[in-house]
Amino acid sequence: QVQLVESGGGSGQPGGSLRLSCDFSGYTYSRRCVGWFRQRPGKEREGVAGINTMGGSTYYAASVKGRFTISQDNAKNTVYLQMNSLKLEDTAMYYCAAAPSTTSNCGTWNKFNYWGQGTQVTVSS
């Protein structure tokens, strides 16, 4: 049973920073793409960042590139999303997700099919 547990959400100010964490259990962590998605109010869920946990390649949506950084700690089975230069439009529920081990491009958002419960991020002044 795959389990993904997010933490680290909360409130931030425009221009500020937050870091999200995603802890894994129940499967071979190193064989999967791991990513972060978000669903903003009134919008569909969208891919934000992905990482190949074998090779370390990273993928970003255009809206967050240069501001957000996805990284991993294999020893802890954890993937992080460092969010800098926050904007009001970053307010969303953020979800950690994993894709099957056959997924080669971890920026192919529709391949992700294991989901965490989500953590809320609110950016306000």
Disulfide bonds with the S-S distance in Angstrom:
Cys22-Cys96 1.97
Cys33-Cys106 1.93
